[in-house]
Amino acid sequence: MTTQEIVAKLWNLCNVLRDDGITYQDYVTELTYILFLKMMNETGREEQLPQGYRWEDLTSKSGIALKKFYKELLDELGENGTGRIREIYQGAASNIDEPKNLEKIISSIDELDWYSAREEGLGDLYEGLLEKNANEKKSGAGQYFTPRVLIDVMTRLIAPQPGELCNDPAAGTFGFMIAADAYVKSQTDDYFDLSADEEKFQREEAFTGRELVHDTHRLALMNAMLHGIEGRIELGDTLSPAGACSQVYDVVLTNPPFGTKKGGERATRDDLTYVTSNKQLNFLQHIYRSLKKGGRAAVVLPDNVLFEDGVGDQIRCDLMDKCRLHTVLRLPTGIFYAQGVKTNVLFFERGKTDKGNTGEVWYYDLRTNMRSFGKTHPLAHEDFAGFEMAYTAEDRHAIQDERWHVFTRDEIRKHDSAGHETNSLDIGLIRDASIVDYDDLPDPVESAEEAVSKLEDAISLLNDVIAELKSYEVE
């Protein structure tokens, strides 16, 4: 049985949970509590769990006794567990009310083909479940799950190395750091080429993150543990004082949340130079400030970060001064949960000094004239083949691809009619006849005035017709 088939069986258990009034948003969290115990059993790591609160203890009970014991188990692991076990179960509470439903889930998990699951990799199995949840529109989980294909491309191009500190300040379910760990393992024969101290660093310190949402943080902890990663994953808001840091990381890979701070309030950090309520602009500031000299980042950001004026313009200038912003990938629409969101990946490297690091910016347009993406036509590795070839070319100028364009820093720096400097990065898209050219549209004010005039003429004509008809009325 393949990982995909096992994931499908696990996902089908949501039908049982729906009978208990549990929503898609809570489904994976509820399943995680039970699934984790089984996976600890299958991997021979149950000694990390307290005696009396292990898989066999759970499967030995039924009915009301099972429901009561399960609540007791969650409390025990969350309050008296050790290390990551306690982190995962802290504050855990089940909404499964019907004992028979709980029993059904436990027995169904126990009956899965765990031999195949172990062969395929339990971490990959759990990742598959998270991805399945993200692809289910009703779950709402797609807002924090970046497509695996995109994560892999970004990680491969940033190429984290052994000994480097890697971070995701908006960790979600920890997908970027798991991909970074997998990449380093692929380059070091699963760390076999490293010394014992180097391997210990990779496992315990190399990959870190911070996540704001408690249940998502729990999934990240579970995901990391199943992939053998013990790095610090903090629960908290990166845009609060607790998230402050300066020139710490070698690599940052992330997809920050979109939107503004709740209620429009500004970030509570006092170390960010430019004050705004725009989350993405604040995350961008945090990211390039958190990089060591020579540190590099790949960040998913919406279009508004590229063109927002005022503070947005100041932040883009600061980014291009402190970092070498070398590549912008214009992503296609329809690849995230919010279908209308237009996004990009910015690739940049922190400079040795804080001035004049960006000389030219290369753009790759993966948006114009692209096939439609969605659940039935997901993003695929081959969609990025042209971009990866251009990105990794020794001579980028030699690449012949209509989607590949370069702009110098002086070309990006423009001045408006009032003489103010603007630095929009919202460029690099292919001109397409199927896309409306807004420059050719008539002036909206003039169009509105013309429409009103025509409407008035029509009303006048209608009144004349009504008057004429009335003159023919029979007395």
C-alpha angles and dihedrals in degrees: 000000000000127000089250091056093048091049089052090053092049092048091052088064087073085081088065092048093047087060086061092052095255116149129223089253091062098035101089092043091053091047091047093061091059099031092055092057091052093048091051087052093049094048096047094243099119091117085081088065123076116261111266094026103081137109097276090049089056096046093048093068135068143179121008091345089059093049091049093046093047091056089048090050093053091049093047095050093045095048106030104021119111133239117331092358090065091045092053096048100035108127091001115160129168125225093195103121103172113075092208090058091051090048091049092053093048094048093045092052091046091053096053120114096264094170090064091042091055091047092050093043126264091229091057089048091055092044088053091053091051090049091049089053092049092051092053103091093205091060095063088213095122090084090076101028116087114203109266092230092057092046090052093050094048092047094047092052095046088047104199113215134213111276095026123125109233126191144181111197091192096040102174105177090343096256097145094052092046088053090048090051090049091050094052090046090053090055095046104040092258090316090303089124092057129086120250091259092048092049090049090052091051092050099042109026115013100080121049140155149167127229128187102200114077099215092044089049088054091054090049091053091049092047093050094048093051089053093050095251117140100174121132116280108183127203109225150075116296089203091059124083089265089067096055116124137144130213096338107129136067093198135024121186117175152138105211121205116270125235137041131302112280110278090009094277118151127249112283092223112113095194096070111100098212120052119217141138091226106112096204094052090049092049090048090054091048093049100052091041090053095055123100117230103286091018116138137210143190113198133180110223134168123247095259090070088062097055112018108127130217109029090008090060091048092051092050090051091049090049092051091047098048095035140036100243096197107161139030119187112201102213125213120252123251098045096105132059091256096065097196096054114112112208143181139193116233116203116195143155127215111245129232088242131028100244137073100354098142114077101159136358123215120211130200116194109213090159109066118080092359127145117259115271128207143107094316094042107033125185112276135200092246090061088070098046095102093046094049091050092052094043095052098040115126088221110032091185090063093062113107106205125130089217093058118085137160130210125189121227089252091053090052091049107080137160128230126223090275091054095253117144116245127189108193116173092189093113139096100079120133115249106246126189090216090061117081112250102222092195089068096051118106119256106278093221093051090045092052092049091050091049092051090049092051091047091052090050090050092050091049091050091048091052090051090052092049090050090049092051092049090056088063095052114127111246 
